[in-house]
Amino acid sequence: MVSEQRTAVVISVESLNAFCLRVLGKLGVSSEDARTTTEVLVTTDTWGVFTHGTKLLAGYAKRLQGGGLRVDCSPRVAIEGPAWAIVDGQSTLGQVASTFAMKCAIEKARKCGVAYVGVRNSCHFGAAGYYAWLAARENMIGLAMANDVPSVAAPGSRGAVIGSNPIAYAIPAGDRDPLLLDISIATVAGGRVYARSKRGESIPEGWLIGPDGRPTTDGGLYPGQASLAPMSGHKGYGIGLLIESLSGVITGAAVTKQVGSWLFDDPALPTDHGAAFIVIDHQQMMQAPVFAQRMAALIDEIHQSPVADSSDRILMPGEREWEHRRRVLKNGISLPEDVIGKLEEVATEVGIDLPLR
């Protein structure tokens, strides 16, 4: 998941936290919601996933100023049962609604062993992996997913039919780092297409589907005329429909083309994204020390497998991100140039300074 972009400026995690809190406060977000949103965005940057961290703040600011994201409401449980709930995000920040929903799923899983909580009337929620990690921090298995405005083609389609629909899982492993996987159903993130096009670089084959339904390497066609290719063809498309069903259909949220674009649509309008969170309390099925030992044995077995001549080790999902996080908590975050540009943009918009060194 680590970003491939160039790094140019270093900022401490504490300074980045303080900056985000000030920005959100200036935009009328409550202190509690500002802390929640900042925690999600800055944590994502500490993992090195700069496409889904504080870079998003400028886009959220426009929707907060426009009214499409509301600061006078809070997410609430609309309907629930012992092991499930549907949360109405009430057009609050996606990070706020999603954190609320995952914490609800965690509490229900404590009682029932397994829980599902869906969300409607939300917005873009950033990195799915953060919410899955919330469950792992409580020594539970977490899954998180969401739908989005269509940007991905289906096999045989002309144009996008489904969102890039992220899905993530986090699995605790005792005193080891949790396994953490956060992916979308597209072959590549749309942000990487934008970045290559902006730098004048060619687009690799297999990334884009042109308006005629055939592969293209013309990055200038995206997103107006070209769509992202689904990962592994029909397999990614099929997983995308599962996510759409759990996040959009069953929750009552917008589905596919009815989902609003948080970046490009009228910032005065809600986007009505959907999301879904599933938590498994494995401690009710197996003693926690036994589970941890079995996970450690699995990790060790993978790590000890023979490696190819071109590799020095086999990585577990999330291993690179946890190593990156430990480095930056100590030494500060090297932010890519495009992230700095977005932070400067929002700093100017709300009238505060961006602390850099």
Secondary structure, DSSP 4 states (H G I P E B T S, - for coil): ----S-EEEEE-HHHHHHHHHHHHHHTT--HHHHHHHHHHHHHHHHTT-GGGSGGGHHHHHHHHHHTSS-SS---EEEEEETTEEEEE-TT--HHHHHHHHHHHHHHHHHHHSEEEEEEEEE---S-HHHHHHHHHHTTSEEEEEE--S--EEPTT-SSEEE----EEEEEEETTEEEEEEEE-SBSS-HHHHHHHHHTTPPPPTTSEE-TTSSEE--GGGTTTT-EEPBTTTHHHHHHHHHHHIIIIITTT---GGGSPPTTTS-TTS---EEEEEEEE-GGGTS-HHHHHHHHHHHHHHHHTS---TT-S--PPTTHHHHHHHHHHHHH-EEEEHHHHHHHHHHHHHHT------
